[in-house]
Amino acid sequence: MKFVSVAEVKNRLTVYLAQARKKREPIIVTRHGKPYALIQPISERDLEDLGWKALGQESLRKAWDR
């Protein structure tokens, strides 16, 4: 698990999003040295559990494949 400051994430957000997805590993975002937020990969199953299925299968598939 990786810890990164809010300032660092702000400067390199796309890098950290790509890392989380590629490595399938969460990233803890810290503010003033304390945990503040979590960047974590999401699976198709997670999307379904969150109710994104309402978008329709085709829209979900397109969003997933990006």
Rosetta constraint file for C-alpha pairs under 8 A:
AtomPair CA 1 CA 25 HARMONIC 6.46 0.50
AtomPair CA 1 CA 26 HARMONIC 5.99 0.50
AtomPair CA 1 CA 27 HARMONIC 6.01 0.50
AtomPair CA 1 CA 28 HARMONIC 7.35 0.50
AtomPair CA 2 CA 26 HARMONIC 7.07 0.50
AtomPair CA 2 CA 27 HARMONIC 4.92 0.50
AtomPair CA 2 CA 28 HARMONIC 6.09 0.50
AtomPair CA 3 CA 27 HARMONIC 5.92 0.50
AtomPair CA 3 CA 28 HARMONIC 4.77 0.50
AtomPair CA 3 CA 29 HARMONIC 5.89 0.50
AtomPair CA 3 CA 30 HARMONIC 6.73 0.50
AtomPair CA 4 CA 8 HARMONIC 6.38 0.50
AtomPair CA 4 CA 9 HARMONIC 6.70 0.50
AtomPair CA 4 CA 27 HARMONIC 7.15 0.50
AtomPair CA 4 CA 28 HARMONIC 6.27 0.50
AtomPair CA 4 CA 29 HARMONIC 4.98 0.50
AtomPair CA 4 CA 30 HARMONIC 5.91 0.50
AtomPair CA 5 CA 9 HARMONIC 6.31 0.50
AtomPair CA 5 CA 29 HARMONIC 5.44 0.50
AtomPair CA 5 CA 30 HARMONIC 4.62 0.50
AtomPair CA 5 CA 31 HARMONIC 5.89 0.50
AtomPair CA 5 CA 32 HARMONIC 7.87 0.50
AtomPair CA 5 CA 33 HARMONIC 7.50 0.50
AtomPair CA 6 CA 10 HARMONIC 6.02 0.50
AtomPair CA 6 CA 29 HARMONIC 5.87 0.50
AtomPair CA 6 CA 30 HARMONIC 5.85 0.50
AtomPair CA 6 CA 31 HARMONIC 5.77 0.50
AtomPair CA 7 CA 11 HARMONIC 6.33 0.50
AtomPair CA 8 CA 12 HARMONIC 6.18 0.50
AtomPair CA 8 CA 13 HARMONIC 7.89 0.50
AtomPair CA 9 CA 13 HARMONIC 4.84 0.50
AtomPair CA 9 CA 16 HARMONIC 6.91 0.50
AtomPair CA 9 CA 29 HARMONIC 7.47 0.50
AtomPair CA 12 CA 16 HARMONIC 6.58 0.50
AtomPair CA 13 CA 17 HARMONIC 6.16 0.50
AtomPair CA 14 CA 18 HARMONIC 6.08 0.50
AtomPair CA 15 CA 19 HARMONIC 6.19 0.50
AtomPair CA 16 CA 20 HARMONIC 6.11 0.50
AtomPair CA 16 CA 27 HARMONIC 7.76 0.50
AtomPair CA 16 CA 39 HARMONIC 7.99 0.50
AtomPair CA 17 CA 21 HARMONIC 6.31 0.50
AtomPair CA 17 CA 39 HARMONIC 7.15 0.50
AtomPair CA 18 CA 22 HARMONIC 5.90 0.50
AtomPair CA 19 CA 23 HARMONIC 5.71 0.50
AtomPair CA 19 CA 24 HARMONIC 7.71 0.50
AtomPair CA 19 CA 25 HARMONIC 7.73 0.50
AtomPair CA 20 CA 24 HARMONIC 5.39 0.50
AtomPair CA 20 CA 25 HARMONIC 5.20 0.50
AtomPair CA 20 CA 26 HARMONIC 5.81 0.50
AtomPair CA 20 CA 27 HARMONIC 6.71 0.50
AtomPair CA 20 CA 39 HARMONIC 6.90 0.50
AtomPair CA 20 CA 40 HARMONIC 5.82 0.50
AtomPair CA 20 CA 41 HARMONIC 5.44 0.50
AtomPair CA 21 CA 25 HARMONIC 7.26 0.50
AtomPair CA 21 CA 40 HARMONIC 7.45 0.50
AtomPair CA 21 CA 41 HARMONIC 4.90 0.50
AtomPair CA 21 CA 42 HARMONIC 7.60 0.50
AtomPair CA 24 CA 40 HARMONIC 7.56 0.50
AtomPair CA 24 CA 41 HARMONIC 5.67 0.50
AtomPair CA 25 CA 40 HARMONIC 6.54 0.50
AtomPair CA 25 CA 41 HARMONIC 6.76 0.50
AtomPair CA 26 CA 38 HARMONIC 6.84 0.50
AtomPair CA 26 CA 39 HARMONIC 5.64 0.50
AtomPair CA 26 CA 40 HARMONIC 4.27 0.50
AtomPair CA 26 CA 41 HARMONIC 6.63 0.50
AtomPair CA 27 CA 38 HARMONIC 5.84 0.50
AtomPair CA 27 CA 39 HARMONIC 5.03 0.50
AtomPair CA 27 CA 40 HARMONIC 6.26 0.50
AtomPair CA 28 CA 35 HARMONIC 6.44 0.50
AtomPair CA 28 CA 36 HARMONIC 7.43 0.50
AtomPair CA 28 CA 37 HARMONIC 6.08 0.50
AtomPair CA 28 CA 38 HARMONIC 4.79 0.50
AtomPair CA 28 CA 39 HARMONIC 6.42 0.50
AtomPair CA 29 CA 35 HARMONIC 5.99 0.50
AtomPair CA 29 CA 36 HARMONIC 5.57 0.50
AtomPair CA 29 CA 37 HARMONIC 4.97 0.50
AtomPair CA 29 CA 38 HARMONIC 5.78 0.50
AtomPair CA 29 CA 39 HARMONIC 7.29 0.50
AtomPair CA 30 CA 34 HARMONIC 5.05 0.50
AtomPair CA 30 CA 35 HARMONIC 4.42 0.50
AtomPair CA 30 CA 36 HARMONIC 4.95 0.50
AtomPair CA 30 CA 37 HARMONIC 6.85 0.50
AtomPair CA 31 CA 35 HARMONIC 6.45 0.50
AtomPair CA 31 CA 36 HARMONIC 5.74 0.50
AtomPair CA 42 CA 46 HARMONIC 6.04 0.50
AtomPair CA 42 CA 47 HARMONIC 7.24 0.50
AtomPair CA 43 CA 47 HARMONIC 6.51 0.50
AtomPair CA 44 CA 48 HARMONIC 6.39 0.50
AtomPair CA 44 CA 64 HARMONIC 7.20 0.50
AtomPair CA 45 CA 49 HARMONIC 6.18 0.50
AtomPair CA 46 CA 50 HARMONIC 6.21 0.50
AtomPair CA 47 CA 51 HARMONIC 6.50 0.50
AtomPair CA 47 CA 52 HARMONIC 5.40 0.50
AtomPair CA 47 CA 53 HARMONIC 7.24 0.50
AtomPair CA 48 CA 52 HARMONIC 5.39 0.50
AtomPair CA 48 CA 53 HARMONIC 5.29 0.50
AtomPair CA 52 CA 56 HARMONIC 7.93 0.50
AtomPair CA 52 CA 60 HARMONIC 7.23 0.50
AtomPair CA 53 CA 57 HARMONIC 6.55 0.50
AtomPair CA 53 CA 60 HARMONIC 6.86 0.50
AtomPair CA 55 CA 59 HARMONIC 5.86 0.50
AtomPair CA 55 CA 60 HARMONIC 6.20 0.50
AtomPair CA 56 CA 60 HARMONIC 6.14 0.50
AtomPair CA 57 CA 61 HARMONIC 6.02 0.50
AtomPair CA 58 CA 62 HARMONIC 6.18 0.50
AtomPair CA 59 CA 63 HARMONIC 6.16 0.50
AtomPair CA 60 CA 64 HARMONIC 6.04 0.50
AtomPair CA 61 CA 65 HARMONIC 6.12 0.50
AtomPair CA 62 CA 66 HARMONIC 6.57 0.50
